[in-house]
Amino acid sequence: MDLNHAVVLVTGGGHGIGRALCHALATAGARVAVADLDFEAATQVALEVGGLPLALDVTREQDVIAAIEHTESELGLIDVYVSNAGVAFGDGPDGAASAPDEHWRRCLDVHLMGSVYAARAMVPRMKVRGGGCIVIVASAAGLLCQIGEAAYTASKHAAVGFAESLAITHGEDGIQVCLVCPQAVATRMTGFDDDGQAQDADQGFGGNDVDGILSADYVADCILAGIEEERFLVLPHPQVATYFQRKADDHDRWISGMRRFRQHLLGDRT
Ligand SMILES: NC(=O)c1ccc[n+]([C@@H]2O[C@H](COP(=O)([O-])OP(=O)(O)OC[C@H]3O[C@@H](n4cnc5c(N)ncnc54)[C@H](O)[C@@H]3O)[C@@H](O)[C@H]2O)c1
């Protein structure tokens, strides 16, 4: 897809990867709607990129529909919808099952239902127009596992499954689905500010920084390339493909390896 003059709505556009993506899209000539729970941040980014600021909570279907309608009346028909908003809370004190329901629900609502609401509104529109692109920013955690983040991991696996279902079902409708699965990226989620400066040295990466922490700008460029080249899977850390292959080859062996890796991380922290 050619992004020059394309209309693109980015959720979670106020910070981190979404913010970097809004900048990269505007540079590529796209007209950008910057949507975020943090409306102040969305407004700031929209000012920087000459875009349209939108307040939305992706867990509320009526917010998602209103954001789409507002974007289409102000900027034109949406060519690309980027479902990027995300949250992470960490496990509870007793490990993988111990996080409160509130955190489980929020992860599933933001990472899964946010994309379901977007697709429910966008697929019929895109079908009528003969196509479009839906980008789902999941995580390597959705293919593998983020140690210390059971709710995050499970909800990102759900996001991956939903992206696959969308791509398989609606490819013939001309709808391109782009699934983005990075490991660690320098954003607020991993203890950095929006300029990529470390803020919280104690913030755990759960081992997902083993292959290095990428900048949000680099990940944004990978996403742009994925959209333009009409690829399904975008892996900003290419090593993830190898890990995913090893997991598929021998799941039991992979679990044993991940247990040893977790022990190694725990050792590093004591
Ligand atoms: N940072 C990483 O290491 C990393 C790695 C893999 C995947 N991801 C994913 O990338 C995406 C972007 O995260 P980021 O790293 O830029 O973090 P971030 O915290 O900098 O940005 C997340 C954005 O989502 C917004 N948001 C949260 N809940 C929302 C809601 N209900 N409705 C609307 N907006 C909401 C926040 O206000 C924020 O602007 C997330 O889906 C995250 O899971 C991040």
The ligand as a Gaussian input file, in Angstrom:
#p B3LYP/6-31G(d) Opt

LIG

0 1
 N        7.630000      -1.398000      24.688000
 C        7.817000      -2.671000      24.418000
 O        8.825000      -3.281000      24.812000
 C        6.801000      -3.422000      23.601000
 C        7.173000      -4.680000      23.079000
 C        6.236000      -5.397000      22.334000
 C        4.985000      -4.869000      22.091000
 N        4.652000      -3.646000      22.616000
 C        3.304000      -3.145000      22.353000
 O        3.380000      -1.931000      21.646000
 C        2.186000      -1.173000      21.862000
 C        2.543000       0.258000      22.227000
 O        3.177000       0.249000      23.511000
 P        4.398000       1.218000      23.885000
 O        5.564000       0.359000      24.155000
 O        4.502000       2.319000      22.892000
 O        3.899000       1.753000      25.306000
 P        3.435000       3.210000      25.801000
 O        3.011000       3.004000      27.197000
 O        4.506000       4.208000      25.510000
 O        2.203000       3.556000      24.857000
 C        0.955000       2.916000      25.007000
 C       -0.107000       3.912000      24.628000
 O       -1.396000       3.264000      24.702000
 C       -2.307000       4.181000      25.323000
 N       -3.421000       3.435000      25.901000
 C       -3.403000       2.554000      26.932000
 N       -4.631000       2.079000      27.174000
 C       -5.447000       2.666000      26.274000
 C       -6.848000       2.571000      26.018000
 N       -7.655000       1.793000      26.756000
 N       -7.360000       3.310000      25.005000
 C       -6.568000       4.117000      24.254000
 N       -5.250000       4.254000      24.468000
 C       -4.700000       3.534000      25.463000
 C       -1.463000       4.896000      26.361000
 O       -2.064000       6.097000      26.814000
 C       -0.162000       5.106000      25.585000
 O       -0.181000       6.311000      24.849000
 C        1.426000      -1.906000      22.973000
 O        0.385000      -2.682000      22.420000
 C        2.493000      -2.803000      23.588000
 O        1.945000      -3.944000      24.221000
 C        5.540000      -2.920000      23.352000

